[in-house]
Amino acid sequence: MSDDSRLKRYTEIAKTQGEEGSHPSTVAVHRRPAERGDGTRRTEHFARIERGREA
């Protein structure tokens, strides 16, 4: 099963069943804001290096 079809199926289930039947910890995970971590800074550094610009 591809990632796209998994996501599509997951969203269909979420829309039809909603949060009322979910475990409380699952509801909490869905409600908390997404963490952005350091991935953006790492991408910026890789792009800078790829362009040939060192520190």
C-alpha positions, 0 to 999 in steps of 0.5 A: 500500500502506498503512502498516498493511499494510506493517507487517503484511507486514514483521512476517510476514517477520521472524517467518518468516525471523528474523535469521539471514538478515539482513545484520549491519547490519540485525541491529544496528539491530534490537537497538539501543534506540530513541532518544526524541530531543526529540519528547516535550518538543516535544509538551509545549510545543505542548500548553502553548501550545495550552492558552493558557499562555505561557512 
